Amino acid sequence: MNSLVVDVAQYGIFVVAAGALVVWLLCSRHEKVALAVQAVVTMIVVAVLVKVAGALHTDPRPFVVDPHLHPLFAHPADNGFPSDHTALASGIALLVTTYRRWIGLALVVVSVAIGVSRVAAHVHHPQDIAAGLVIGLLAALVGWLSWRLVGSRVRGSRTPEVERVPAGPEPR
């Protein structure tokens, strides 16, 4: 059981990345550009919000607070707030739901499992995970809104296509 907890805690984020890549491959050309831009913005916002949240609040990791607890995998005794793994995984998973709902929801479940497993592995407290989920949600929202603003301008600046006239007589 411990090996499953460790695998999900450390490698679950790669499942989310692979799922997002599959969705990206299934997208139309326009959707590929949109999803890529949104994902990059989401990842940047996650990184910024994790740093800001960590600077505003300190939460020593469970194995630091209680020396009787031992993490299930090697981890530095730094600030555990918020969970960056959970924030990144949930941000990307929530973004994917806007393109392929069921795949995205499955990735959200994986994101929550990542957070739960990191608590079970004694490297985070539940509030670290909750903060990571909130940060992921905010970052995905910013990523989605950024494309809504920029994407409409990109589409609006294209030259209009020439109207195609059918060859031959018009149908009656």
N, C-alpha and C positions, 0 to 999 in steps of 0.2 A: 504494500500500500504506500509506503514512504517513497518508493521509486516513482510511482504514478504522480504523487504530489510534487516531487522534485521536477519531473519531466514537464508537467503542466506549468509549474511556476517559472521554470527557466526557458522552456521551448515553445510554450503555447503561443507566444507572440509571433513565431514563425508560421503557425497555422493561420493566424489572422492575416499575415502578409501574403501567404500563398492564396488564401481565399480572395483577397482583394485583387491579386494578380489575375486569377481566373475570371473574376467579374470584369476586370479591365479588358481582358482578351475577348470577352463576349460582347463588349460594347461596340456601338457604331463608331466611326471615325470621330465625329463631333463629340460623342460621349467620352471617348478615350482622352481627348484633350481636356475636357471639363473635369473628369475624374482625376486626372494627373495633377492639374492645377489645384484642385480642391484638396487632394491628399498632401501636396507639398505645403500648402498654407496651413492645413490642419496639423501637420507634424511640427511646423515652426511655432504655431500657437501653443501646442502642447509643451514644447521645450521651454518657451518663455513663461507660461503659467506655472509649470512645475518649479522653475527656479524662483519665481516670485513667491509662490505659496511656501516653498521651503525656507525662504528668507523671512517670511512673516510668522511662521509657526515651526517650532522644533518639537519633534516627537521621537525620542530615542527608540531604537528597535527593541522588540520584546526580549531578545536575548541579552540586551544591555541592561534593561530594567530589572529583569529576573535572571540572575546568573545560573539558576537551576535549569533554565531552558537552553537548549542547544539548537542552533539552526540546522536544518536538514542538508544545507549546502553552504559552502564557504561564502561569507558575505561580510563586507566592511561594517564596522560599528558606527556608521554615519547616521545622519538624520533620515528617518524613514518616511517622513511626510513630504509630499504625498507619494503614492506608488506610481512611479513613472511608467512601469510596465503596463499597469492597468489603464492609465491615462492614454497612452499611445494606442494600445489595443482597442479600447472602447471608442476612441475618436475615429479610428479608421473603420471599425466595424459599423458604427452609426452612419458614417458617410456612405459606406457600401449599401446600407439599407435604402438609400435614395435611388439606387440604380437597380438592385435586385433584392427585393424585400426579404425573401426567405433565406437566401444566402447570408445577407446582412444580419438577420436575426440570429441565425446559427452562429455567426461570428461574435455577436453580442454575448451569447451564452458562453462562448469560449473565453471572452474577455472577463466575464464575471468569474468563470472557473479559474482563470489566472489569478485574480484577486483573492479568491477563497483559498487557493493552494498556497499563495504567498503568506497568508495568515496561518495556515496549517503548518507551513515550514518554519514558522517563528521568525520571519524577517519583516513582517508588517503587522500593525494593529488594524482592526476593522475600519477605524476612522481614516487611516491612510488610503485604504481601498475606496471608501466612499468619496473622499476628495479626488482620487484619481478618476473615478467615474464621472464626477461633476466636471472636472477639467476636460475629460474626453468629450463630453457633451457640448461644452462651450466651444472647444476647439473645432469640432465638427460643424457646429452652427456657423462659426466665423468662416470656415473653409467653404461651406455651402453658399453663404451670403456673398463671399468675395467673388465667386464665379457668377452669381446672379447679377452683380454690379458690373464686373469686367466683361463677362461673356456677352452680355447684351450690347456692349459697346463694340466688341470685336465683331459680332455678327452684323451690327449696324454699319460698320465701316467698310464692309465688303462691297465691291462693285456689283450692281444688280445683274442677274443673269439675263441673257437675251431671250425674249419670249420665242418659243419654238412654234413654228407654223407647220401644221400637218401637211405632208405631201399629198397631192391628189385632191379630188373634189371633196367638199364638205358633205358629211352625211345629212340626209333629210329627215 
